[in-house]
Amino acid sequence: MVSDVSDAPLAWPDTASGSKLAEALAAFQADLPAVEKNRTGEVSGISKSGKPYSYTYKYADLADVSTAVLRRLGQHGLAFTSKPGTADGKFGLAYSLLHSSGEREDGFFELRDDPDTRNRDGSLSRSKITDEEAEAYGNMTAAQLAAHTALQKDAVKGSVPGTERLTAPDPDDQWADAPPGLRVPNPAPNRVGVIQAHFKRLGVTDREERLGFTADIIGRKVGSTSELTAAEGIEAVRMLGKCKDLAALNAAITTAANARTAAGGQPGGGGGE
């Protein structure tokens, strides 16, 4: 039976007057039983890299824990009980810690049928949302995230299908023949390959379109990806890595442009649609 516990007392008893419940609880906590981890669990499967794994661990079964703890609670005149109930119109689990003197402590834990998928700061929790919710909110699904993570790793190793590691200056690098003192700082190691791999993942294969998007991301026009500074390369990889498609990329570019404008900078440099 589900009962309404809205009026159940939720305040701790007044220990100043000598609470029997508090005294018994203190005695119980000083006499906690030892629970042996006598069960063995086994986990096996296939990792994201495709390698099989298997391991075992020891644990205490819930029945064993309950038997030891509830027996010791009883020895100190304490009992714990719970049942489904409602409080302020919300369904949940009503629980009580009882003492043989008649004192008790009650609580209520709400059980939601639509678990909140947001963190405390309002951001979406990747660990709680379904693939359908991820699609609706413009985030990558678990499969998309795994695919783009693998793509990044392959780009760093120079093993992305259809690409190859450069053994000479990029043909698009207009600074290749410039004196050392005039060269623009290159992006951090392997950033160019990662950036190009992300654009390929997003379906951007035209060079001019790619450079337009790159300019919009960093806020200035570029003639080659190799012109990016280390900081700009890192920012480009960061933004591209968060986007599952071109719609998400355009939205991220607009947000970044607005932030630059608010800070007094240039809104953007190119124009990729």
Secondary structure, 3 states (H helix, E strand, C coil): CCEECCCCCCCCCCHHHCCHHHHHHHHHHCCCCCCCCCEEEEEEEECCCCCEEEEEEEECCHHHHHHHHHHHHHHCCEEEEEEEEEECCEEEEEEEEEECCCCEEEEEEECCCCCCCECCCCCECCCCCCHHHHHHCCCCCHHHHHHHHHHHHHHHHCCCCCCCCCCCCCCCCCCCCCCHHHCCCCCCCCHHHHHHHHHHHCCCCCHHHHHHHHHHHHCCCCCCHHHCCHHHHHHHHHHHHHCCCHHHHHHHHHHHHHHHHHCCCCCCCCCCC
